[in-house]
Amino acid sequence: MAGRVYAITGAFGALGSAVATAAAEQGARLALIDFAKTPPPGLPGGDDVLVLGGVDLTDSVAAGAAIDAVADRFGGLDALLNIAGGFRWETLETSLAEGWHRLFLINVQTAANASRAAIPYLRKSPAGRIVNVGANAALKASMGMGPYAASKAGVHSLTESLAEELKADDVTVNAVLPSILDTPTNRADMPKADFSTWVAPEDLAAVMLFLASEEARAVTGVLIPVTGRV
């Protein structure tokens, strides 16, 4: 991984930070992209890190400008890790069309926009990679998970379709499907849960970075559940 260029969307969040930290430790050059304007403390820094805050990836023009900035800074792009996204629990009866549309935008459209912009650069890489974040909940949705699961099912289909589109170019496209991530937000929302059964962001990061590595060249179009013991 040393010297390879990784663009990470949603890089300021719990999972994005874990992926960025692990990738930096392995010697990758990083572009950290997020809708938030200011990165949290503890993110990797230095000459091999480009921080792009305030980027609205639901806007294809903004997404394209961000990816172009990455390629301009580092001379190319080897892997795109689409972590940007969001969650909301609500039943169909209480939900509004705007809420469904919003989840589609932040979960599916962000990945599609960033991937579209990245494709020309990934084709030039000797080992182009796209790794998306789907959801195990999209395989079997429970009550209140309809809008979220539907949007993440869109990520799954995007992954499979794009893998077919790019397989002749030696660009792999895969997705991880986590259950519940062990984050401060999820702990606050579910204080009585057994956190030890959840997926640590560092563990999910390890799977994502394997899929982004040269060693994963034979893996494409795969949806990998990473569910801990949930």
Secondary structure, DSSP 8 states (H G I E B T S, - for coil): -TT-EEEEETTTSHHHHHHHHHHHHTT-EEEEE-SSSS--TT---STTEEEE-S--TTSHHHHHHHHHHHHHHHSS-SEEEE---------TTT--HHHHHHHHIIIIIHHHHHHHHHHHHHHHSTTEEEEEE--GGGTS--TT-HHHHHHHHHHHHHHHHHHHHHGGGTEEEEEEEES-B--HHHHHH-TTS-GGGSB-HHHHHHHHHHHTSGGGTT--S-EEEE-TT-
